């Protein structure tokens, strides 16, 4: 592959990609958690939550691909193992199968953590004048803020 020359200095590309790796790990961990809860939710809200969780994990599946491809566009290898994601993610795994209301709360917390990760990456991308990453991360942040709001509304 030829050298990359997209107007972003190498050290800036690496810093942005490192931030995106954390966002990828958070997003993938949240994807797995959401998919797990989709499979295992029970109770009076089963249908509503089962369908909602499917919508969420489907959206997250697309997001992880977009984030990983942005990392590659910056000429940095994207992480792709559970081991790497566990080291990079701010979202902790959940043991067992929580009650439906706990699932909602855990997912709300997860989306809020992703928003915080987005804010960190936005700062780095702004310093690097990386508009493409800014657009991607800004869109991700908006989606996670809205999803967290919707999940909060379920348990109010």
C-alpha positions as CSV (number, residue, x, y, z in Angstrom):
1,X,0.0,0.0,0.0
2,X,1.3,3.5,-0.8
3,X,2.0,6.1,1.9
4,X,-1.1,7.9,3.3
5,X,-1.3,11.6,2.5
6,X,-4.8,12.9,3.6
7,X,-3.7,16.2,5.3
8,X,-3.5,14.8,8.8
9,X,-0.1,14.4,10.4
10,X,0.9,10.9,11.3
11,X,1.0,11.6,15.1
12,X,-2.5,13.1,14.8
13,X,-3.8,10.2,12.8
14,X,-2.5,7.8,15.5
15,X,-4.0,9.8,18.4
16,X,-7.4,10.0,16.6
17,X,-7.2,6.3,15.8
18,X,-6.4,5.4,19.5
19,X,-9.5,7.3,20.6
20,X,-11.5,5.5,18.0
21,X,-10.3,2.2,19.2
22,X,-11.9,3.0,22.6
23,X,-15.1,4.0,20.9
24,X,-15.0,0.8,18.8
25,X,-14.5,-1.3,22.0
26,X,-17.3,0.5,23.8
27,X,-19.6,0.1,20.9
28,X,-18.8,-3.6,20.4
29,X,-19.2,-4.4,24.1
30,X,-22.5,-2.6,24.1
31,X,-23.5,-4.5,21.0
32,X,-22.8,-7.8,22.7
33,X,-24.6,-6.8,25.9
34,X,-27.6,-5.6,23.9
35,X,-27.7,-8.8,21.9
36,X,-27.4,-10.9,25.0
37,X,-30.3,-9.0,26.6
38,X,-32.4,-9.3,23.4
39,X,-32.0,-13.1,23.7
40,X,-32.6,-13.4,27.4
41,X,-35.2,-10.7,28.4
42,X,-38.3,-11.9,30.1
43,X,-41.3,-10.4,31.9
44,X,-44.3,-8.2,31.1
45,X,-42.3,-5.9,28.7
46,X,-40.8,-8.9,26.8
47,X,-42.1,-8.0,23.4
48,X,-41.4,-4.3,23.6
49,X,-37.9,-4.8,25.0
50,X,-37.1,-7.8,22.7
51,X,-37.9,-5.7,19.6
52,X,-36.2,-2.5,20.9
53,X,-33.0,-4.4,21.8
54,X,-32.9,-5.9,18.3
55,X,-33.2,-2.4,16.8
56,X,-30.4,-1.2,19.0
57,X,-28.0,-4.1,18.4
58,X,-28.6,-3.9,14.6
59,X,-27.8,-0.2,14.7
60,X,-24.6,-0.9,16.7
61,X,-23.5,-3.7,14.3
62,X,-23.4,-1.1,11.5
63,X,-21.7,1.4,13.8
64,X,-18.8,-0.9,14.8
65,X,-18.1,-1.5,11.1
66,X,-18.0,2.3,10.4
67,X,-15.8,3.0,13.3
68,X,-13.3,0.2,12.4
69,X,-13.2,1.4,8.8
70,X,-12.4,4.9,9.9
71,X,-9.5,3.5,12.0
72,X,-8.3,1.7,8.9
73,X,-8.7,4.9,6.8
74,X,-6.3,6.6,9.2
75,X,-3.9,3.7,8.4
76,X,-4.0,2.1,11.8
77,X,-5.0,-1.5,12.5
78,X,-8.4,-1.8,14.1
79,X,-8.7,-4.0,17.2
80,X,-10.9,-7.1,16.7
81,X,-10.7,-9.5,19.6
82,X,-12.5,-9.8,22.8
83,X,-9.2,-9.5,24.6
84,X,-8.4,-6.2,23.0
85,X,-12.0,-4.9,23.5
86,X,-11.9,-5.8,27.2
87,X,-8.8,-3.7,27.7
88,X,-10.1,-0.7,25.8
89,X,-13.8,-0.6,26.8
90,X,-15.2,1.5,29.6
91,X,-18.3,-0.8,29.7
92,X,-18.0,-3.8,32.0
93,X,-19.5,-7.1,31.1
94,X,-22.5,-8.4,33.0
95,X,-22.6,-11.8,34.6
96,X,-25.8,-13.8,34.6
97,X,-29.1,-12.6,33.3
98,X,-30.4,-9.4,35.1
99,X,-34.1,-8.6,35.4
100,X,-35.6,-6.6,32.5
101,X,-35.6,-3.3,34.4
102,X,-31.9,-3.9,35.2
103,X,-31.2,-4.6,31.6
104,X,-32.7,-1.3,30.6
105,X,-30.6,0.5,33.3
106,X,-27.4,-1.2,32.3
107,X,-27.9,-0.4,28.6
108,X,-28.8,3.2,29.5
109,X,-25.5,3.4,31.5
110,X,-23.7,1.8,28.6
111,X,-25.0,4.4,26.1
112,X,-24.0,7.2,28.4
113,X,-20.5,5.8,28.7
114,X,-20.3,5.7,24.9
115,X,-21.4,9.4,24.8
116,X,-18.5,10.2,27.1
117,X,-16.1,8.3,25.0
118,X,-17.4,10.2,21.9
119,X,-16.7,13.5,23.7
120,X,-13.1,12.5,24.3
121,X,-12.6,11.4,20.7
122,X,-14.2,14.6,19.5
123,X,-11.7,16.7,21.3
124,X,-8.8,14.8,19.8
125,X,-10.3,14.9,16.3
126,X,-10.9,18.7,16.6
127,X,-7.2,19.2,17.5
128,X,-6.2,17.2,14.5
129,X,-8.6,19.0,12.2
130,X,-10.1,15.7,11.2
131,X,-13.6,16.6,10.0
132,X,-14.4,13.1,8.8
133,X,-13.9,11.6,12.3
134,X,-15.7,14.6,13.8
135,X,-18.8,13.9,11.6
136,X,-18.7,10.2,12.4
137,X,-18.3,10.6,16.1
138,X,-20.8,13.5,16.3
139,X,-23.4,11.3,14.6
140,X,-22.6,8.4,17.0
141,X,-22.9,10.7,20.0
142,X,-26.3,11.9,18.9
143,X,-27.6,8.4,18.5
144,X,-26.3,7.3,21.9
145,X,-27.7,10.3,23.6
146,X,-31.2,9.7,22.1
147,X,-31.0,6.0,22.9
148,X,-30.1,6.7,26.6
149,X,-33.0,9.1,26.8
150,X,-35.4,6.5,25.5
151,X,-34.1,3.9,27.9
152,X,-34.4,6.4,30.8
153,X,-38.0,7.0,29.9
154,X,-38.8,3.2,30.3
155,X,-37.8,3.1,33.9
156,X,-39.2,6.5,35.1
